[in-house]
Amino acid sequence: MIDQTVLPFKLGSTKDCLTPHAGLSLLGEFAYALKLPEEVEEEMPAPGSGAGYSAWEYVFPLVLMLNGGGRSLEDLRELREDGGLREVLKLEEIPSSDAVGDWLRRMGRRGGILGLDKVNQRLIEFGLKSDSRTFLIAFSLKS
């Protein structure tokens, strides 16, 4: 431990796994509490093979990355390299940015956007039911 001098804190070392994305752990906990993994798996098209990632394994890192300030698929690398966040959220693996890009293109061709729209609608309905205010505007991606 380093002796305190002027500043009102002490420095020390630890062998604990740390993360610069600790706030995303709360978002992850919230997603699991809402049963989002089950919702996404139910509404998204089935994977083409049994060897790949599930829909949730693609969607969850995207949700985390976008809420953490990411702006491109390459920002997924930060999450892949963040052992602390992956440990807290029990994310054994995160698909590469190339794999996520390929999956997004496949989902666009196979109706995945409509599946995500259904998940979104369920979340909106859940949120509105727990809110005492009345909302008159609704929207959907369905044409």
C-alpha positions, -999 to 999 in steps of 0.1 A, spaced: 0 0 0 13 35 -8 11 60 20 -15 87 17 -1 122 11 -24 150 -1 -52 133 -20 -80 117 0 -76 82 -14 -52 53 -12 -37 32 -39 -33 -5 -37 -28 -36 -59 -52 -65 -64 -52 -98 -83 -90 -94 -88 -102 -92 -124 -113 -56 -131 -135 -41 -158 -138 -6 -172 -174 -15 -182 -188 -22 -148 -221 -3 -156 -228 -28 -183 -231 -55 -157 -263 -38 -145 -277 -38 -180 -268 -75 -183 -286 -83 -151 -316 -64 -162 -317 -82 -195 -316 -116 -177 -343 -104 -153 -366 -96 -183 -359 -130 -197 -345 -115 -229 -324 -146 -238 -356 -167 -240 -375 -140 -259 -347 -136 -285 -343 -173 -290 -380 -177 -294 -385 -150 -320 -353 -152 -341 -348 -176 -370 -330 -209 -359 -293 -211 -367 -283 -228 -399 -260 -252 -381 -257 -266 -346 -220 -256 -345 -225 -218 -344 -236 -193 -318 -273 -189 -308 -292 -157 -316 -288 -144 -280 -250 -149 -282 -250 -124 -311 -276 -100 -298 -264 -97 -262 -229 -84 -271 -245 -59 -296 -268 -46 -269 -239 -43 -245 -216 -26 -270 -242 -1 -282 -252 8 -246 -216 11 -237 -210 38 -264 -198 15 -292 -203 29 -327 -191 1 -350 -188 -37 -350 -151 -33 -343 -160 -20 -308 -171 -56 -299 -133 -62 -295 -133 -42 -263 -160 -65 -248 -142 -96 -261 -110 -85 -243 -128 -74 -211 -123 -105 -189 -139 -88 -159 -172 -80 -176 -173 -114 -193 -167 -131 -159 -195 -111 -142 -220 -118 -170 -208 -154 -175 -200 -147 -212 -177 -175 -221 -172 -163 -257 -182 -133 -277 -184 -137 -315 -159 -117 -336 -169 -85 -353 -167 -104 -386 -190 -132 -374 -215 -106 -360 -215 -88 -393 -221 -120 -413 -249 -129 -388 -266 -95 -392 -266 -98 -430 -280 -133 -428 -307 -122 -404 -316 -93 -426 -323 -118 -455 -341 -143 -432 -365 -121 -414 -345 -115 -382 -355 -79 -380 -391 -89 -376 -381 -112 -348 -363 -84 -330 -393 -62 -336 -415 -87 -318 -391 -88 -288 -391 -50 -288 -429 -49 -288 -431 -73 -259 -407 -51 -239 -427 -20 -247 -459 -37 -237 -443 -49 -204 -430 -14 -197 -463 3 -205 -483 -21 -183 -461 -12 -153 -465 25 -160 -495 43 -146 -495 69 -175 -515 63 -207 -497 64 -241 -516 69 -273 -488 63 -299 -477 29 -310 -455 19 -339 -442 -13 -356 -418 -23 -383 -445 -45 -399 -456 -33 -433 
